[in-house]
Amino acid sequence: MVNGLRCTEKKKPNPPIESVSKTIHYPLSAIRCDKTGLTLVELLLVSALLAVIALSAYSVFSSGIKIWMGVTRLTPYEDINIFFDKLSTDIRNAFMYNGIGFLGERDKFEFATLVTSSRMEMRTVGKVIYSYDSMGERLTREERDYSRVYDDDEGLITESLANVNSLSFSYYAYDDTIEKHIWKDSWQSDEKSLPLAVRITLEIKDERQSIEITRTISIPTGGKHKG
């Protein structure tokens, strides 16, 4: 009631259901999502990124292959170093021994030294023979313990060097007739002594070139057992 007058609030009638449905109805085109593909710039960025990743992966893979090949494949220099280490050990352990004399030629020499016997399962006296095969272009090492020397049996033969174009041994000693030291092309066992040193000259083939090496190895017991 306002100023003595009764006021009544007139409620508005609810709209019919049909009009409500018309009011909230939207066409499909209005709620459709706007779908667009990658732009040209995005495609270029993705392509460049993939190229960088592929290049990095190839570089790592290629480096790994080269390292693996380098580790698993011995170079000629490594083969030669291994050979000279073994030869030096044999020669420096050489000594005079009854029944095993020092016999030297241009392409072969043999002498008494310490060997590992598979029969006796120990380190013992034996004979080592280094021999160059010019037809097969290889240098072999034969090892016999004393029992094989006594029975004249073949010992353990291994290849010391391959692809050897040429090889020669020579022997250093004092010559009483001319009273000076000389290099000899041969050494006979009846000399009853050891040379002072052995010199080996060889030429080995590489994939790209030939390598020529000369090495002299002294014999600590050489020249001490004359007479």
Biotite code that builds the C-alpha atoms (Angstrom):
import biotite.structure as struc

atoms = struc.array([
    struc.Atom([0.000, 0.000, 0.000], chain_id="A", res_id=1, res_name="MET", atom_name="CA", element="C"),
    struc.Atom([1.426, 3.366, -0.978], chain_id="A", res_id=2, res_name="VAL", atom_name="CA", element="C"),
    struc.Atom([-0.270, 6.629, 0.196], chain_id="A", res_id=3, res_name="ASN", atom_name="CA", element="C"),
    struc.Atom([-3.369, 4.798, 1.159], chain_id="A", res_id=4, res_name="GLY", atom_name="CA", element="C"),
    struc.Atom([-3.583, 3.064, -2.096], chain_id="A", res_id=5, res_name="LEU", atom_name="CA", element="C"),
    struc.Atom([-3.266, -0.654, -2.393], chain_id="A", res_id=6, res_name="ARG", atom_name="CA", element="C"),
    struc.Atom([-0.869, -1.632, -4.998], chain_id="A", res_id=7, res_name="CYS", atom_name="CA", element="C"),
    struc.Atom([-0.707, -5.060, -6.338], chain_id="A", res_id=8, res_name="THR", atom_name="CA", element="C"),
    struc.Atom([2.327, -6.374, -8.296], chain_id="A", res_id=9, res_name="GLU", atom_name="CA", element="C"),
    struc.Atom([1.247, -7.755, -11.513], chain_id="A", res_id=10, res_name="LYS", atom_name="CA", element="C"),
    struc.Atom([3.361, -10.707, -12.497], chain_id="A", res_id=11, res_name="LYS", atom_name="CA", element="C"),
    struc.Atom([4.264, -11.174, -16.060], chain_id="A", res_id=12, res_name="LYS", atom_name="CA", element="C"),
    struc.Atom([3.104, -14.447, -17.492], chain_id="A", res_id=13, res_name="PRO", atom_name="CA", element="C"),
    struc.Atom([5.779, -17.014, -18.283], chain_id="A", res_id=14, res_name="ASN", atom_name="CA", element="C"),
    struc.Atom([6.574, -17.144, -21.931], chain_id="A", res_id=15, res_name="PRO", atom_name="CA", element="C"),
    struc.Atom([5.291, -20.182, -23.743], chain_id="A", res_id=16, res_name="PRO", atom_name="CA", element="C"),
    struc.Atom([7.674, -23.122, -24.138], chain_id="A", res_id=17, res_name="ILE", atom_name="CA", element="C"),
    struc.Atom([7.819, -22.683, -27.869], chain_id="A", res_id=18, res_name="GLU", atom_name="CA", element="C"),
    struc.Atom([9.129, -19.136, -27.596], chain_id="A", res_id=19, res_name="SER", atom_name="CA", element="C"),
    struc.Atom([11.775, -20.231, -25.056], chain_id="A", res_id=20, res_name="VAL", atom_name="CA", element="C"),
    struc.Atom([13.007, -22.907, -27.355], chain_id="A", res_id=21, res_name="SER", atom_name="CA", element="C"),
    struc.Atom([13.178, -20.386, -30.159], chain_id="A", res_id=22, res_name="LYS", atom_name="CA", element="C"),
    struc.Atom([15.111, -18.030, -27.984], chain_id="A", res_id=23, res_name="THR", atom_name="CA", element="C"),
    struc.Atom([17.875, -20.468, -27.027], chain_id="A", res_id=24, res_name="ILE", atom_name="CA", element="C"),
    struc.Atom([18.171, -22.064, -30.442], chain_id="A", res_id=25, res_name="HIS", atom_name="CA", element="C"),
    struc.Atom([21.442, -21.250, -32.292], chain_id="A", res_id=26, res_name="TYR", atom_name="CA", element="C"),
    struc.Atom([22.309, -22.286, -35.775], chain_id="A", res_id=27, res_name="PRO", atom_name="CA", element="C"),
    struc.Atom([25.071, -24.925, -36.188], chain_id="A", res_id=28, res_name="LEU", atom_name="CA", element="C"),
    struc.Atom([27.242, -22.495, -38.094], chain_id="A", res_id=29, res_name="SER", atom_name="CA", element="C"),
    struc.Atom([27.472, -20.287, -35.023], chain_id="A", res_id=30, res_name="ALA", atom_name="CA", element="C"),
    struc.Atom([29.029, -22.964, -32.740], chain_id="A", res_id=31, res_name="ILE", atom_name="CA", element="C"),
    struc.Atom([31.253, -24.656, -35.311], chain_id="A", res_id=32, res_name="ARG", atom_name="CA", element="C"),
    struc.Atom([34.996, -24.618, -34.333], chain_id="A", res_id=33, res_name="CYS", atom_name="CA", element="C"),
    struc.Atom([37.364, -22.794, -36.596], chain_id="A", res_id=34, res_name="ASP", atom_name="CA", element="C"),
    struc.Atom([39.878, -25.475, -37.693], chain_id="A", res_id=35, res_name="LYS", atom_name="CA", element="C"),
    struc.Atom([43.004, -24.384, -39.583], chain_id="A", res_id=36, res_name="THR", atom_name="CA", element="C"),
    struc.Atom([46.202, -26.375, -40.675], chain_id="A", res_id=37, res_name="GLY", atom_name="CA", element="C"),
    struc.Atom([49.915, -25.599, -40.080], chain_id="A", res_id=38, res_name="LEU", atom_name="CA", element="C"),
    struc.Atom([51.149, -22.418, -41.624], chain_id="A", res_id=39, res_name="THR", atom_name="CA", element="C"),
    struc.Atom([54.060, -22.351, -44.073], chain_id="A", res_id=40, res_name="LEU", atom_name="CA", element="C"),
    struc.Atom([56.365, -20.845, -41.442], chain_id="A", res_id=41, res_name="VAL", atom_name="CA", element="C"),
    struc.Atom([55.546, -23.647, -38.992], chain_id="A", res_id=42, res_name="GLU", atom_name="CA", element="C"),
    struc.Atom([56.230, -26.286, -41.652], chain_id="A", res_id=43, res_name="LEU", atom_name="CA", element="C"),
    struc.Atom([59.596, -24.712, -42.417], chain_id="A", res_id=44, res_name="LEU", atom_name="CA", element="C"),
    struc.Atom([60.520, -24.624, -38.719], chain_id="A", res_id=45, res_name="LEU", atom_name="CA", element="C"),
    struc.Atom([59.595, -28.292, -38.239], chain_id="A", res_id=46, res_name="VAL", atom_name="CA", element="C"),
    struc.Atom([61.558, -29.309, -41.365], chain_id="A", res_id=47, res_name="SER", atom_name="CA", element="C"),
    struc.Atom([64.624, -27.392, -40.208], chain_id="A", res_id=48, res_name="ALA", atom_name="CA", element="C"),
    struc.Atom([64.436, -28.972, -36.742], chain_id="A", res_id=49, res_name="LEU", atom_name="CA", element="C"),
    struc.Atom([64.157, -32.478, -38.198], chain_id="A", res_id=50, res_name="LEU", atom_name="CA", element="C"),
    struc.Atom([67.130, -31.801, -40.470], chain_id="A", res_id=51, res_name="ALA", atom_name="CA", element="C"),
    struc.Atom([69.278, -30.676, -37.517], chain_id="A", res_id=52, res_name="VAL", atom_name="CA", element="C"),
    struc.Atom([68.327, -33.758, -35.480], chain_id="A", res_id=53, res_name="ILE", atom_name="CA", element="C"),
    struc.Atom([69.040, -36.095, -38.407], chain_id="A", res_id=54, res_name="ALA", atom_name="CA", element="C"),
    struc.Atom([72.424, -34.440, -39.071], chain_id="A", res_id=55, res_name="LEU", atom_name="CA", element="C"),
    struc.Atom([73.427, -34.728, -35.403], chain_id="A", res_id=56, res_name="SER", atom_name="CA", element="C"),
    struc.Atom([72.395, -38.386, -35.266], chain_id="A", res_id=57, res_name="ALA", atom_name="CA", element="C"),
    struc.Atom([74.368, -39.168, -38.451], chain_id="A", res_id=58, res_name="TYR", atom_name="CA", element="C"),
    struc.Atom([77.450, -37.366, -37.122], chain_id="A", res_id=59, res_name="SER", atom_name="CA", element="C"),
    struc.Atom([77.380, -39.325, -33.856], chain_id="A", res_id=60, res_name="VAL", atom_name="CA", element="C"),
    struc.Atom([76.785, -42.620, -35.669], chain_id="A", res_id=61, res_name="PHE", atom_name="CA", element="C"),
    struc.Atom([79.556, -41.962, -38.208], chain_id="A", res_id=62, res_name="SER", atom_name="CA", element="C"),
    struc.Atom([82.057, -41.023, -35.481], chain_id="A", res_id=63, res_name="SER", atom_name="CA", element="C"),
    struc.Atom([81.175, -44.164, -33.547], chain_id="A", res_id=64, res_name="GLY", atom_name="CA", element="C"),
    struc.Atom([81.766, -46.349, -36.607], chain_id="A", res_id=65, res_name="ILE", atom_name="CA", element="C"),
    struc.Atom([85.176, -44.742, -37.242], chain_id="A", res_id=66, res_name="LYS", atom_name="CA", element="C"),
    struc.Atom([86.241, -45.187, -33.629], chain_id="A", res_id=67, res_name="ILE", atom_name="CA", element="C"),
    struc.Atom([85.107, -48.815, -33.643], chain_id="A", res_id=68, res_name="TRP", atom_name="CA", element="C"),
    struc.Atom([86.977, -49.529, -36.883], chain_id="A", res_id=69, res_name="MET", atom_name="CA", element="C"),
    struc.Atom([90.090, -47.842, -35.525], chain_id="A", res_id=70, res_name="GLY", atom_name="CA", element="C"),
    struc.Atom([90.010, -49.854, -32.313], chain_id="A", res_id=71, res_name="VAL", atom_name="CA", element="C"),
    struc.Atom([89.292, -53.228, -33.909], chain_id="A", res_id=72, res_name="THR", atom_name="CA", element="C"),
    struc.Atom([91.695, -52.875, -36.827], chain_id="A", res_id=73, res_name="ARG", atom_name="CA", element="C"),
    struc.Atom([95.423, -52.898, -36.166], chain_id="A", res_id=74, res_name="LEU", atom_name="CA", element="C"),
    struc.Atom([97.531, -50.584, -38.294], chain_id="A", res_id=75, res_name="THR", atom_name="CA", element="C"),
    struc.Atom([100.771, -51.873, -39.885], chain_id="A", res_id=76, res_name="PRO", atom_name="CA", element="C"),
    struc.Atom([102.758, -49.811, -37.370], chain_id="A", res_id=77, res_name="TYR", atom_name="CA", element="C"),
    struc.Atom([101.011, -51.542, -34.467], chain_id="A", res_id=78, res_name="GLU", atom_name="CA", element="C"),
    struc.Atom([101.700, -54.958, -36.024], chain_id="A", res_id=79, res_name="ASP", atom_name="CA", element="C"),
    struc.Atom([105.367, -54.057, -36.416], chain_id="A", res_id=80, res_name="ILE", atom_name="CA", element="C"),
    struc.Atom([105.661, -52.756, -32.851], chain_id="A", res_id=81, res_name="ASN", atom_name="CA", element="C"),
    struc.Atom([104.121, -55.945, -31.450], chain_id="A", res_id=82, res_name="ILE", atom_name="CA", element="C"),
    struc.Atom([106.472, -58.047, -33.580], chain_id="A", res_id=83, res_name="PHE", atom_name="CA", element="C"),
    struc.Atom([109.599, -56.163, -32.478], chain_id="A", res_id=84, res_name="PHE", atom_name="CA", element="C"),
    struc.Atom([108.579, -56.365, -28.821], chain_id="A", res_id=85, res_name="ASP", atom_name="CA", element="C"),
    struc.Atom([108.361, -60.146, -29.095], chain_id="A", res_id=86, res_name="LYS", atom_name="CA", element="C"),
    struc.Atom([111.548, -60.447, -31.158], chain_id="A", res_id=87, res_name="LEU", atom_name="CA", element="C"),
    struc.Atom([113.474, -58.264, -28.707], chain_id="A", res_id=88, res_name="SER", atom_name="CA", element="C"),
    struc.Atom([112.352, -60.385, -25.764], chain_id="A", res_id=89, res_name="THR", atom_name="CA", element="C"),
    struc.Atom([113.440, -63.582, -27.527], chain_id="A", res_id=90, res_name="ASP", atom_name="CA", element="C"),
    struc.Atom([116.829, -62.238, -28.606], chain_id="A", res_id=91, res_name="ILE", atom_name="CA", element="C"),
    struc.Atom([117.707, -60.627, -25.275], chain_id="A", res_id=92, res_name="ARG", atom_name="CA", element="C"),
    struc.Atom([117.004, -63.942, -23.555], chain_id="A", res_id=93, res_name="ASN", atom_name="CA", element="C"),
    struc.Atom([119.260, -65.838, -25.994], chain_id="A", res_id=94, res_name="ALA", atom_name="CA", element="C"),
    struc.Atom([122.133, -67.887, -24.574], chain_id="A", res_id=95, res_name="PHE", atom_name="CA", element="C"),
    struc.Atom([124.458, -70.725, -25.466], chain_id="A", res_id=96, res_name="MET", atom_name="CA", element="C"),
    struc.Atom([123.033, -74.158, -24.682], chain_id="A", res_id=97, res_name="TYR", atom_name="CA", element="C"),
    struc.Atom([124.285, -77.648, -25.384], chain_id="A", res_id=98, res_name="ASN", atom_name="CA", element="C"),
    struc.Atom([122.517, -79.057, -28.455], chain_id="A", res_id=99, res_name="GLY", atom_name="CA", element="C"),
    struc.Atom([120.965, -75.725, -29.490], chain_id="A", res_id=100, res_name="ILE", atom_name="CA", element="C"),
    struc.Atom([123.386, -73.508, -31.351], chain_id="A", res_id=101, res_name="GLY", atom_name="CA", element="C"),
    struc.Atom([122.885, -70.076, -32.847], chain_id="A", res_id=102, res_name="PHE", atom_name="CA", element="C"),
    struc.Atom([122.386, -70.456, -36.617], chain_id="A", res_id=103, res_name="LEU", atom_name="CA", element="C"),
    struc.Atom([121.768, -67.407, -38.766], chain_id="A", res_id=104, res_name="GLY", atom_name="CA", element="C"),
    struc.Atom([121.036, -66.829, -42.476], chain_id="A", res_id=105, res_name="GLU", atom_name="CA", element="C"),
    struc.Atom([119.691, -63.936, -44.524], chain_id="A", res_id=106, res_name="ARG", atom_name="CA", element="C"),
    struc.Atom([116.064, -65.078, -44.266], chain_id="A", res_id=107, res_name="ASP", atom_name="CA", element="C"),
    struc.Atom([116.130, -67.277, -41.158], chain_id="A", res_id=108, res_name="LYS", atom_name="CA", element="C"),
    struc.Atom([117.803, -67.656, -37.783], chain_id="A", res_id=109, res_name="PHE", atom_name="CA", element="C"),
    struc.Atom([117.386, -69.885, -34.728], chain_id="A", res_id=110, res_name="GLU", atom_name="CA", element="C"),
    struc.Atom([118.760, -69.822, -31.208], chain_id="A", res_id=111, res_name="PHE", atom_name="CA", element="C"),
    struc.Atom([118.273, -71.083, -27.658], chain_id="A", res_id=112, res_name="ALA", atom_name="CA", element="C"),
    struc.Atom([116.052, -68.962, -25.431], chain_id="A", res_id=113, res_name="THR", atom_name="CA", element="C"),
    struc.Atom([113.320, -69.287, -22.824], chain_id="A", res_id=114, res_name="LEU", atom_name="CA", element="C"),
    struc.Atom([109.958, -70.586, -24.069], chain_id="A", res_id=115, res_name="VAL", atom_name="CA", element="C"),
    struc.Atom([106.622, -71.536, -22.541], chain_id="A", res_id=116, res_name="THR", atom_name="CA", element="C"),
    struc.Atom([106.190, -75.315, -22.833], chain_id="A", res_id=117, res_name="SER", atom_name="CA", element="C"),
    struc.Atom([102.633, -76.612, -23.304], chain_id="A", res_id=118, res_name="SER", atom_name="CA", element="C"),
    struc.Atom([103.868, -80.143, -22.548], chain_id="A", res_id=119, res_name="ARG", atom_name="CA", element="C"),
    struc.Atom([105.595, -79.241, -19.319], chain_id="A", res_id=120, res_name="MET", atom_name="CA", element="C"),
    struc.Atom([103.263, -76.337, -18.486], chain_id="A", res_id=121, res_name="GLU", atom_name="CA", element="C"),
    struc.Atom([106.145, -74.127, -17.434], chain_id="A", res_id=122, res_name="MET", atom_name="CA", element="C"),
    struc.Atom([108.781, -71.709, -18.671], chain_id="A", res_id=123, res_name="ARG", atom_name="CA", element="C"),
    struc.Atom([111.806, -73.677, -19.821], chain_id="A", res_id=124, res_name="THR", atom_name="CA", element="C"),
    struc.Atom([114.743, -73.860, -22.216], chain_id="A", res_id=125, res_name="VAL", atom_name="CA", element="C"),
    struc.Atom([113.861, -74.188, -25.866], chain_id="A", res_id=126, res_name="GLY", atom_name="CA", element="C"),
    struc.Atom([114.506, -73.037, -29.403], chain_id="A", res_id=127, res_name="LYS", atom_name="CA", element="C"),
    struc.Atom([112.922, -70.205, -31.385], chain_id="A", res_id=128, res_name="VAL", atom_name="CA", element="C"),
    struc.Atom([113.108, -70.064, -35.190], chain_id="A", res_id=129, res_name="ILE", atom_name="CA", element="C"),
    struc.Atom([112.277, -66.933, -37.178], chain_id="A", res_id=130, res_name="TYR", atom_name="CA", element="C"),
    struc.Atom([111.778, -67.680, -40.881], chain_id="A", res_id=131, res_name="SER", atom_name="CA", element="C"),
    struc.Atom([110.809, -65.459, -43.805], chain_id="A", res_id=132, res_name="TYR", atom_name="CA", element="C"),
    struc.Atom([108.640, -66.897, -46.595], chain_id="A", res_id=133, res_name="ASP", atom_name="CA", element="C"),
    struc.Atom([109.149, -64.704, -49.661], chain_id="A", res_id=134, res_name="SER", atom_name="CA", element="C"),
    struc.Atom([106.433, -66.494, -51.680], chain_id="A", res_id=135, res_name="MET", atom_name="CA", element="C"),
    struc.Atom([103.812, -66.077, -48.974], chain_id="A", res_id=136, res_name="GLY", atom_name="CA", element="C"),
    struc.Atom([105.213, -62.639, -47.999], chain_id="A", res_id=137, res_name="GLU", atom_name="CA", element="C"),
    struc.Atom([105.135, -63.449, -44.297], chain_id="A", res_id=138, res_name="ARG", atom_name="CA", element="C"),
    struc.Atom([107.451, -63.941, -41.352], chain_id="A", res_id=139, res_name="LEU", atom_name="CA", element="C"),
    struc.Atom([106.751, -66.870, -39.033], chain_id="A", res_id=140, res_name="THR", atom_name="CA", element="C"),
    struc.Atom([107.937, -67.758, -35.555], chain_id="A", res_id=141, res_name="ARG", atom_name="CA", element="C"),
    struc.Atom([108.333, -71.369, -34.438], chain_id="A", res_id=142, res_name="GLU", atom_name="CA", element="C"),
    struc.Atom([108.716, -72.231, -30.769], chain_id="A", res_id=143, res_name="GLU", atom_name="CA", element="C"),
    struc.Atom([109.970, -75.605, -29.502], chain_id="A", res_id=144, res_name="ARG", atom_name="CA", element="C"),
    struc.Atom([110.616, -76.629, -25.929], chain_id="A", res_id=145, res_name="ASP", atom_name="CA", element="C"),
    struc.Atom([113.660, -78.787, -25.188], chain_id="A", res_id=146, res_name="TYR", atom_name="CA", element="C"),
    struc.Atom([111.710, -82.054, -25.463], chain_id="A", res_id=147, res_name="SER", atom_name="CA", element="C"),
    struc.Atom([110.591, -81.160, -28.995], chain_id="A", res_id=148, res_name="ARG", atom_name="CA", element="C"),
    struc.Atom([114.150, -80.179, -29.908], chain_id="A", res_id=149, res_name="VAL", atom_name="CA", element="C"),
    struc.Atom([115.425, -83.519, -28.579], chain_id="A", res_id=150, res_name="TYR", atom_name="CA", element="C"),
    struc.Atom([112.709, -85.472, -30.467], chain_id="A", res_id=151, res_name="ASP", atom_name="CA", element="C"),
    struc.Atom([113.102, -83.256, -33.541], chain_id="A", res_id=152, res_name="ASP", atom_name="CA", element="C"),
    struc.Atom([109.357, -82.500, -33.454], chain_id="A", res_id=153, res_name="ASP", atom_name="CA", element="C"),
    struc.Atom([107.744, -79.470, -35.029], chain_id="A", res_id=154, res_name="GLU", atom_name="CA", element="C"),
    struc.Atom([106.812, -76.802, -32.541], chain_id="A", res_id=155, res_name="GLY", atom_name="CA", element="C"),
    struc.Atom([104.140, -74.123, -32.372], chain_id="A", res_id=156, res_name="LEU", atom_name="CA", element="C"),
    struc.Atom([104.234, -71.988, -35.540], chain_id="A", res_id=157, res_name="ILE", atom_name="CA", element="C"),
    struc.Atom([102.626, -68.546, -35.585], chain_id="A", res_id=158, res_name="THR", atom_name="CA", element="C"),
    struc.Atom([102.611, -65.721, -38.109], chain_id="A", res_id=159, res_name="GLU", atom_name="CA", element="C"),
    struc.Atom([104.568, -62.753, -36.798], chain_id="A", res_id=160, res_name="SER", atom_name="CA", element="C"),
    struc.Atom([104.138, -60.396, -39.759], chain_id="A", res_id=161, res_name="LEU", atom_name="CA", element="C"),
    struc.Atom([102.104, -60.456, -42.979], chain_id="A", res_id=162, res_name="ALA", atom_name="CA", element="C"),
    struc.Atom([102.403, -58.519, -46.264], chain_id="A", res_id=163, res_name="ASN", atom_name="CA", element="C"),
    struc.Atom([106.205, -58.413, -46.011], chain_id="A", res_id=164, res_name="VAL", atom_name="CA", element="C"),
    struc.Atom([107.753, -57.407, -49.352], chain_id="A", res_id=165, res_name="ASN", atom_name="CA", element="C"),
    struc.Atom([111.325, -58.112, -48.345], chain_id="A", res_id=166, res_name="SER", atom_name="CA", element="C"),
    struc.Atom([113.280, -59.044, -45.225], chain_id="A", res_id=167, res_name="LEU", atom_name="CA", element="C"),
    struc.Atom([116.868, -59.787, -44.285], chain_id="A", res_id=168, res_name="SER", atom_name="CA", element="C"),
    struc.Atom([118.786, -60.600, -41.108], chain_id="A", res_id=169, res_name="PHE", atom_name="CA", element="C"),
    struc.Atom([122.434, -59.749, -40.418], chain_id="A", res_id=170, res_name="SER", atom_name="CA", element="C"),
    struc.Atom([124.708, -60.420, -37.442], chain_id="A", res_id=171, res_name="TYR", atom_name="CA", element="C"),
    struc.Atom([127.190, -58.129, -35.687], chain_id="A", res_id=172, res_name="TYR", atom_name="CA", element="C"),
    struc.Atom([130.478, -59.510, -34.363], chain_id="A", res_id=173, res_name="ALA", atom_name="CA", element="C"),
    struc.Atom([134.138, -58.795, -33.910], chain_id="A", res_id=174, res_name="TYR", atom_name="CA", element="C"),
    struc.Atom([136.361, -60.164, -36.661], chain_id="A", res_id=175, res_name="ASP", atom_name="CA", element="C"),
    struc.Atom([139.810, -61.138, -35.332], chain_id="A", res_id=176, res_name="ASP", atom_name="CA", element="C"),
    struc.Atom([141.385, -61.273, -38.796], chain_id="A", res_id=177, res_name="THR", atom_name="CA", element="C"),
    struc.Atom([140.755, -57.611, -39.548], chain_id="A", res_id=178, res_name="ILE", atom_name="CA", element="C"),
    struc.Atom([140.449, -56.588, -35.900], chain_id="A", res_id=179, res_name="GLU", atom_name="CA", element="C"),
    struc.Atom([137.203, -54.683, -36.140], chain_id="A", res_id=180, res_name="LYS", atom_name="CA", element="C"),
    struc.Atom([133.463, -55.167, -35.789], chain_id="A", res_id=181, res_name="HIS", atom_name="CA", element="C"),
    struc.Atom([131.540, -56.109, -38.930], chain_id="A", res_id=182, res_name="ILE", atom_name="CA", element="C"),
    struc.Atom([128.077, -57.173, -40.045], chain_id="A", res_id=183, res_name="TRP", atom_name="CA", element="C"),
    struc.Atom([127.825, -60.730, -41.353], chain_id="A", res_id=184, res_name="LYS", atom_name="CA", element="C"),
    struc.Atom([125.160, -62.157, -43.655], chain_id="A", res_id=185, res_name="ASP", atom_name="CA", element="C"),
    struc.Atom([125.304, -65.542, -41.902], chain_id="A", res_id=186, res_name="SER", atom_name="CA", element="C"),
    struc.Atom([126.268, -67.107, -38.601], chain_id="A", res_id=187, res_name="TRP", atom_name="CA", element="C"),
    struc.Atom([127.329, -70.720, -38.262], chain_id="A", res_id=188, res_name="GLN", atom_name="CA", element="C"),
    struc.Atom([126.640, -72.759, -35.145], chain_id="A", res_id=189, res_name="SER", atom_name="CA", element="C"),
    struc.Atom([130.233, -74.061, -35.091], chain_id="A", res_id=190, res_name="ASP", atom_name="CA", element="C"),
    struc.Atom([131.417, -70.566, -34.135], chain_id="A", res_id=191, res_name="GLU", atom_name="CA", element="C"),
    struc.Atom([130.470, -71.537, -30.581], chain_id="A", res_id=192, res_name="LYS", atom_name="CA", element="C"),
    struc.Atom([129.449, -68.021, -29.673], chain_id="A", res_id=193, res_name="SER", atom_name="CA", element="C"),
    struc.Atom([126.600, -65.587, -30.096], chain_id="A", res_id=194, res_name="LEU", atom_name="CA", element="C"),
    struc.Atom([126.748, -62.442, -32.217], chain_id="A", res_id=195, res_name="PRO", atom_name="CA", element="C"),
    struc.Atom([126.758, -59.146, -30.385], chain_id="A", res_id=196, res_name="LEU", atom_name="CA", element="C"),
    struc.Atom([123.563, -58.026, -32.110], chain_id="A", res_id=197, res_name="ALA", atom_name="CA", element="C"),
    struc.Atom([121.029, -58.943, -34.771], chain_id="A", res_id=198, res_name="VAL", atom_name="CA", element="C"),
    struc.Atom([119.847, -56.453, -37.370], chain_id="A", res_id=199, res_name="ARG", atom_name="CA", element="C"),
    struc.Atom([116.596, -56.907, -39.257], chain_id="A", res_id=200, res_name="ILE", atom_name="CA", element="C"),
    struc.Atom([115.659, -54.880, -42.318], chain_id="A", res_id=201, res_name="THR", atom_name="CA", element="C"),
    struc.Atom([112.159, -55.282, -43.702], chain_id="A", res_id=202, res_name="LEU", atom_name="CA", element="C"),
    struc.Atom([109.681, -53.667, -46.050], chain_id="A", res_id=203, res_name="GLU", atom_name="CA", element="C"),
    struc.Atom([106.013, -54.127, -45.274], chain_id="A", res_id=204, res_name="ILE", atom_name="CA", element="C"),
    struc.Atom([103.062, -53.148, -47.449], chain_id="A", res_id=205, res_name="LYS", atom_name="CA", element="C"),
    struc.Atom([100.407, -50.701, -46.318], chain_id="A", res_id=206, res_name="ASP", atom_name="CA", element="C"),
    struc.Atom([97.109, -49.912, -48.054], chain_id="A", res_id=207, res_name="GLU", atom_name="CA", element="C"),
    struc.Atom([98.628, -46.746, -49.488], chain_id="A", res_id=208, res_name="ARG", atom_name="CA", element="C"),
    struc.Atom([102.408, -47.194, -49.289], chain_id="A", res_id=209, res_name="GLN", atom_name="CA", element="C"),
    struc.Atom([105.311, -49.430, -48.348], chain_id="A", res_id=210, res_name="SER", atom_name="CA", element="C"),
    struc.Atom([107.116, -48.978, -45.048], chain_id="A", res_id=211, res_name="ILE", atom_name="CA", element="C"),
    struc.Atom([110.825, -49.795, -44.727], chain_id="A", res_id=212, res_name="GLU", atom_name="CA", element="C"),
    struc.Atom([112.232, -50.320, -41.236], chain_id="A", res_id=213, res_name="ILE", atom_name="CA", element="C"),
    struc.Atom([115.642, -51.291, -39.885], chain_id="A", res_id=214, res_name="THR", atom_name="CA", element="C"),
    struc.Atom([116.029, -52.311, -36.260], chain_id="A", res_id=215, res_name="ARG", atom_name="CA", element="C"),
    struc.Atom([119.119, -53.507, -34.341], chain_id="A", res_id=216, res_name="THR", atom_name="CA", element="C"),
    struc.Atom([118.684, -55.642, -31.225], chain_id="A", res_id=217, res_name="ILE", atom_name="CA", element="C"),
    struc.Atom([121.667, -56.354, -28.973], chain_id="A", res_id=218, res_name="SER", atom_name="CA", element="C"),
    struc.Atom([122.345, -59.726, -27.344], chain_id="A", res_id=219, res_name="ILE", atom_name="CA", element="C"),
    struc.Atom([123.543, -59.284, -23.728], chain_id="A", res_id=220, res_name="PRO", atom_name="CA", element="C"),
    struc.Atom([125.383, -62.641, -23.751], chain_id="A", res_id=221, res_name="THR", atom_name="CA", element="C"),
    struc.Atom([126.820, -62.137, -27.228], chain_id="A", res_id=222, res_name="GLY", atom_name="CA", element="C"),
    struc.Atom([130.551, -62.596, -27.846], chain_id="A", res_id=223, res_name="GLY", atom_name="CA", element="C"),
    struc.Atom([131.231, -64.009, -24.377], chain_id="A", res_id=224, res_name="LYS", atom_name="CA", element="C"),
    struc.Atom([131.704, -67.658, -25.087], chain_id="A", res_id=225, res_name="HIS", atom_name="CA", element="C"),
    struc.Atom([134.532, -67.860, -27.599], chain_id="A", res_id=226, res_name="LYS", atom_name="CA", element="C"),
    struc.Atom([137.043, -70.585, -27.639], chain_id="A", res_id=227, res_name="GLY", atom_name="CA", element="C"),
])
